[in-house]
Amino acid sequence: STVLHGATHSTVEPLGASGGEDGRLYFWRTKPWESMEPSEPLGLPIRSVAFSPDGRQIVVGADVTASEDGTNAPLMLWDVTSRKVVASATGLASRVNAVALSPLGDIVASAHEDGTVRIWNPELSAVTTLRTSGPVPTVAFSPDGALLASGTSRGNTIRVVATDTWELVTELRGRASAVTAIAFVGDSDTLLAGGDVRQLQVWDVARALTVPVETVRDQPLQDLLTQSEQVWVGGDGQTIFGWSSGSAIRRYDLAARHMLATWNDGQAYDLVELSEGGQVLVAATADRQLQVWNTSSSERITQSQLPTRDDLYDLTVSRDGSRVSWLIGSGDREGTSRLTVGVDDIQSERRIEFSSYSWGGVEQQLSPDGKRLFSRRYTSVEV
């Protein structure tokens, strides 16, 4: 066993990864949940990991101070297919605390203990170095790639720079003495930040103001976070959604600091999925109604009935939220039952049903534009 640091999830397949204190990369599949074979040791304790947008590579940040001779690379690019390091940055004397890739995968950012944020190209050649007032534990790109934010563990400061010039856009100062985690949500205007005082702060980046919101000490929000199997931030960056299997979808308004009414009069849902951008949420009821919601306006976009009331095994949403795929059937993997795969176009409300087939295709994924559906069987993948 080993201590794990950081976690990242591929956006193109159900695969997650973490870095180990023993220098290995550890992997797991999320559909179904199962661990996979770890990588060979990479030479240094791993502190942070991040998938490339195409899911083919992982950027690895490590603790160079653990190197006996200082020759091991603390920043590496690991190829998922070959399971080998294909690029590395040597000559760094400071520990890498966090790594991030831009949405297009053309920029790599690494946050360091020496108070620097270093910018690299995809081959890990140095582009520029940004300096801060103290150790940098966290770094994040905005969804459009136009901004890069970094938090410091001294001076409670978040620095936001423009990625076209690397010039400072704004500095955000909160109540925590250390900013240990940051993430953009919804768009480039809203930033979540967590610190060492166990508070969650929501920032309006354009106005450099904190949104008037209490922290997770607020009991309704704490209940939602601790009692839900899944939690999402909506596309407006102001609503947190919580759901557990067989229960209603609960909503919390960050700005107003109170719970909102549950959707659909508190009806229970068996399966829920959110689009990558957070704008579209799809939920399936026990009687196999498929409901599509706009998370920003809280309006139901469409509702349809699935062709049968058999077991619903999977829901996926395309990255742009334009299409939903579903997988229904009966029996189990050892039986002789057949499954039906379908894709619903949300705007036109057109449905495509594919030929039913026997067990073996129990995992699926839509392409980002929703035009291709990948269905995995035990021994093959159908497109």
C-alpha positions in Angstrom: 0.0 0.0 0.0 1.1 3.6 -0.5 -0.2 7.1 0.1 -1.9 8.6 -3.0 -1.6 12.2 -4.1 -3.9 14.0 -6.6 -6.5 12.5 -8.9 -7.4 13.1 -12.5 -10.1 11.6 -14.8 -10.0 11.2 -18.6 -12.7 13.1 -20.5 -12.8 10.6 -23.3 -13.1 7.3 -21.4 -14.1 6.1 -17.9 -10.5 6.1 -16.6 -9.0 7.7 -13.5 -5.5 8.0 -12.2 -3.6 9.1 -9.0 0.0 9.4 -8.1 1.6 7.3 -5.4 4.2 8.2 -2.8 6.1 5.1 -4.1 6.5 6.8 -7.5 3.9 4.7 -9.4 0.8 5.9 -11.2 -2.4 4.1 -10.0 -5.4 3.6 -12.3 -9.0 2.6 -12.0 -12.0 2.3 -14.3 -15.2 4.0 -13.3 -17.7 2.0 -15.3 -17.6 -0.5 -13.6 -15.4 0.6 -10.7 -12.3 -1.5 -10.7 -8.6 -1.0 -10.1 -6.0 -1.6 -12.8 -2.3 -2.4 -13.0 -0.2 0.5 -11.8 2.8 1.8 -13.7 6.4 1.0 -13.1 8.1 3.3 -10.6 8.9 6.7 -12.1 11.7 7.5 -9.6 10.2 10.1 -7.4 7.2 10.5 -5.1 4.3 11.8 -7.3 2.5 14.9 -6.0 0.1 15.7 -8.9 -1.3 14.2 -12.1 -3.4 15.6 -15.0 -4.8 13.9 -18.1 -4.3 15.5 -21.5 -7.6 16.5 -23.2 -7.4 13.6 -25.7 -6.8 11.1 -22.8 -3.6 9.8 -24.4 -1.1 11.2 -22.0 -0.7 12.2 -18.3 1.4 15.0 -17.0 3.1 14.0 -13.7 4.5 16.3 -11.1 6.9 14.9 -8.5 9.0 15.8 -5.4 12.5 16.3 -6.7 13.8 16.8 -3.1 13.4 13.1 -2.6 16.0 12.4 -5.3 19.3 11.3 -3.9 21.4 12.8 -6.7 19.0 15.3 -8.1 19.0 13.7 -11.6 15.4 12.4 -11.6 12.9 14.6 -13.5 10.2 16.1 -11.3 8.0 16.9 -14.3 7.1 14.1 -16.8 4.8 13.2 -19.7 3.6 9.7 -19.4 2.0 7.9 -22.5 -1.1 5.9 -21.7 -0.7 3.4 -24.6 3.0 2.7 -24.3 3.0 3.1 -20.5 6.3 5.0 -20.8 7.7 8.5 -20.0 7.9 10.2 -23.4 9.1 13.6 -22.2 10.6 15.1 -19.1 11.9 18.4 -17.7 15.1 18.2 -15.8 17.2 20.7 -13.9 14.4 21.7 -11.5 15.3 21.9 -7.8 11.9 22.6 -6.4 9.0 20.2 -5.7 6.1 20.2 -8.1 3.0 20.6 -6.1 0.4 20.7 -8.9 0.1 20.4 -12.6 -2.6 21.5 -15.1 -3.2 21.4 -18.9 -5.0 23.9 -20.9 -8.4 22.8 -22.5 -6.7 22.5 -25.9 -3.7 20.7 -24.4 -1.2 23.2 -25.9 0.0 24.6 -22.5 1.3 22.8 -19.4 1.4 24.7 -16.1 3.3 23.4 -13.0 3.1 24.9 -9.5 6.2 24.8 -7.4 7.2 24.9 -3.7 9.8 27.7 -4.5 7.0 30.2 -5.3 7.0 29.8 -9.1 4.5 28.8 -11.7 6.3 27.4 -14.8 4.8 27.3 -18.2 5.7 24.6 -20.7 4.8 23.5 -24.2 3.3 20.0 -24.7 6.8 18.6 -25.1 7.8 20.1 -21.8 10.1 22.7 -23.2 10.1 25.8 -21.0 8.1 28.8 -22.2 8.1 31.2 -19.2 8.2 31.4 -15.4 5.7 33.4 -13.2 6.8 34.3 -9.7 4.5 34.6 -6.6 4.9 35.5 -2.9 5.2 32.0 -1.6 4.9 28.3 -2.2 2.2 27.5 -4.8 0.0 24.4 -4.0 -2.6 24.7 -6.7 -3.0 25.9 -10.3 -6.0 25.8 -12.8 -6.9 26.9 -16.3 -10.3 28.5 -17.1 -12.6 26.5 -19.3 -11.9 28.7 -22.4 -8.1 28.5 -21.7 -7.9 32.3 -21.6 -6.9 32.5 -17.9 -4.6 30.7 -15.5 -5.1 31.0 -11.8 -2.7 30.0 -9.0 -3.1 30.0 -5.2 -0.3 30.6 -2.7 0.1 29.1 0.7 1.2 32.4 2.1 -0.6 35.8 1.8 -4.0 34.3 1.0 -3.7 35.3 -2.6 -5.0 34.0 -5.9 -3.2 35.4 -9.0 -5.0 35.3 -12.3 -3.0 35.8 -15.5 -3.9 36.0 -19.2 -2.5 33.0 -21.2 -1.8 35.1 -24.3 0.5 37.6 -22.6 1.1 36.0 -19.2 0.4 39.4 -17.7 -1.4 39.7 -14.4 -5.2 40.2 -14.8 -6.2 40.4 -11.1 -5.3 39.4 -7.6 -7.9 37.9 -5.3 -7.4 38.1 -1.6 -9.6 36.0 0.7 -9.8 35.1 4.4 -7.7 32.0 4.4 -4.0 32.2 5.1 -3.3 29.5 2.5 -5.2 28.8 -0.7 -4.8 25.0 -1.2 -7.3 24.3 -4.0 -8.9 26.3 -6.9 -11.2 25.5 -9.8 -13.1 27.5 -12.4 -16.7 26.5 -12.8 -19.3 27.2 -15.5 -17.3 29.9 -17.3 -14.1 32.0 -16.8 -15.9 34.4 -14.5 -16.4 32.2 -11.5 -13.7 30.6 -9.4 -14.0 28.3 -6.4 -11.2 28.4 -3.8 -10.5 26.3 -0.7 -8.1 27.1 2.1 -6.7 26.0 5.4 -9.6 27.4 7.4 -12.0 24.8 5.9 -13.9 27.4 4.0 -15.2 27.4 0.4 -15.1 30.8 -1.3 -16.7 31.7 -4.6 -15.1 34.5 -6.6 -16.4 36.8 -9.3 -13.1 37.0 -11.2 -14.1 39.9 -13.5 -15.0 42.1 -10.5 -12.4 40.6 -8.1 -15.1 40.2 -5.5 -16.2 37.3 -3.4 -19.8 36.2 -4.0 -21.7 36.6 -0.7 -21.8 32.9 0.2 -21.2 31.1 3.5 -18.9 28.2 3.7 -19.5 24.5 4.1 -20.2 25.3 7.7 -23.6 26.3 6.4 -25.7 23.3 7.5 -28.0 22.9 4.4 -24.9 23.0 2.1 -23.0 20.7 4.4 -25.9 18.2 4.4 -26.1 18.3 0.6 -22.4 17.6 0.3 -22.2 14.8 2.8 -25.5 13.1 2.0 -25.2 12.9 -1.8 -23.6 10.2 -3.8 -22.9 12.7 -6.6 -22.4 16.5 -6.5 -22.1 18.9 -9.4 -21.7 22.6 -9.9 -24.2 23.9 -12.6 -23.3 25.8 -15.7 -24.1 29.2 -14.0 -21.5 28.6 -11.4 -24.1 29.5 -8.7 -26.0 26.3 -8.1 -24.7 23.1 -6.5 -26.7 19.9 -7.3 -26.7 16.8 -5.1 -28.2 13.4 -5.9 -28.2 9.8 -4.5 -29.7 6.8 -6.3 -33.4 6.5 -5.9 -33.8 10.1 -4.5 -34.7 13.5 -5.7 -32.2 16.1 -7.1 -31.5 18.7 -4.5 -30.2 22.2 -5.3 -28.4 24.8 -3.3 -28.1 28.5 -4.4 -24.6 29.7 -3.6 -25.4 33.4 -3.9 -28.6 33.4 -1.9 -27.2 30.8 0.6 -30.3 28.6 0.8 -31.7 25.4 -0.6 -33.9 25.6 -3.7 -36.9 23.5 -4.4 -36.1 19.9 -5.6 -36.8 19.3 -9.2 -40.0 17.7 -10.5 -41.8 17.9 -7.2 -39.2 15.8 -5.5 -39.6 12.8 -7.8 -36.9 10.1 -7.3 -34.4 9.5 -10.0 -32.5 6.2 -10.7 -29.7 7.6 -12.8 -28.4 11.2 -13.3 -25.6 12.6 -15.6 -24.3 16.1 -16.2 -22.7 17.4 -19.4 -19.0 18.3 -19.1 -19.8 22.0 -19.4 -22.4 21.7 -16.6 -25.2 23.3 -18.7 -27.3 20.2 -19.3 -28.4 17.6 -16.7 -30.2 14.4 -17.7 -32.2 12.3 -15.2 -34.1 9.0 -15.6 -37.1 8.3 -13.3 -38.1 4.9 -11.9 -40.9 4.6 -14.6 -38.2 5.3 -17.3 -39.0 8.9 -18.2 -35.9 10.7 -19.5 -35.9 14.3 -18.4 -33.4 16.9 -19.7 -32.8 20.1 -17.6 -31.0 23.4 -18.2 -29.0 23.9 -15.0 -28.6 27.7 -15.5 -32.3 28.5 -15.9 -33.6 25.4 -14.0 -36.0 24.8 -16.8 -36.9 21.4 -18.2 -35.8 21.3 -21.8 -37.6 18.1 -22.8 -39.1 14.8 -21.5 -39.4 11.5 -23.2 -40.3 7.9 -22.4 -37.8 5.2 -22.9 -39.0 2.3 -25.0 -39.2 -0.3 -22.1 -39.2 -0.3 -18.4 -36.3 -2.7 -18.2 -33.2 -2.0 -16.1 -31.4 1.2 -17.1 -27.6 0.5 -17.1 -26.0 3.6 -18.4 -26.6 7.3 -19.3 -24.0 9.5 -21.1 -24.2 13.1 -22.3 -22.1 14.6 -25.1 -19.6 17.3 -24.1 -21.7 20.0 -25.7 -24.9 18.7 -24.1 -26.6 18.2 -27.5 -27.2 14.4 -27.3 -27.9 11.7 -24.7 -27.2 8.0 -25.0 -28.8 5.3 -22.9 -28.5 1.6 -22.4 -31.4 -0.6 -21.1 -32.0 -4.3 -20.8 -33.0 -7.1 -18.4 -31.3 -10.0 -16.8 -27.5 -10.0 -16.0 -24.2 -10.6 -17.7 -24.5 -14.3 -17.4 -28.0 -14.5 -18.9 -29.3 -14.5 -22.4 -31.2 -11.1 -22.3 -30.7 -8.5 -24.9 -29.9 -4.8 -24.6 -31.1 -1.7 -26.5 -28.9 1.3 -27.1 -30.4 4.6 -28.1 -29.3 8.2 -28.7 -31.7 11.2 -28.2 -31.0 14.5 -30.0 -32.1 17.1 -27.4 -32.9 19.9 -29.8 -34.8 18.0 -32.5 -36.2 15.4 -30.0 -35.2 12.7 -32.6 -34.4 9.3 -31.3 -32.1 6.7 -32.8 -32.4 3.1 -31.5 -29.7 0.6 -32.4 -30.3 -3.1 -32.8 -30.5 -5.0 -29.6 -27.7 -7.3 -28.8 -26.7 -9.7 -26.1 -24.6 -8.9 -23.0 -21.1 -7.8 -23.7 -21.7 -4.1 -24.5 -22.2 -2.7 -21.1 -20.2 0.5 -21.4 -20.6 3.4 -23.7 -19.3 6.9 -24.4 -20.4 9.7 -26.8 -17.9 11.7 -28.8 -17.6 15.4 -27.7 -20.0 16.5 -30.6 -22.4 13.6 -30.0 -22.1 12.3 -33.5 -20.4 9.0 -32.7 -21.2 6.5 -30.0 -18.6 4.1 -28.7 -19.9 0.9 -27.2 -17.4 -1.5 -25.5 -18.0 -5.2 -25.4 -15.7 -7.7 -23.6 -13.5 -8.3 -26.7 -14.3 -5.4 -29.0 -15.5 -1.8 -29.4 -18.4 -0.9 -31.7 -18.7 2.7 -33.2 
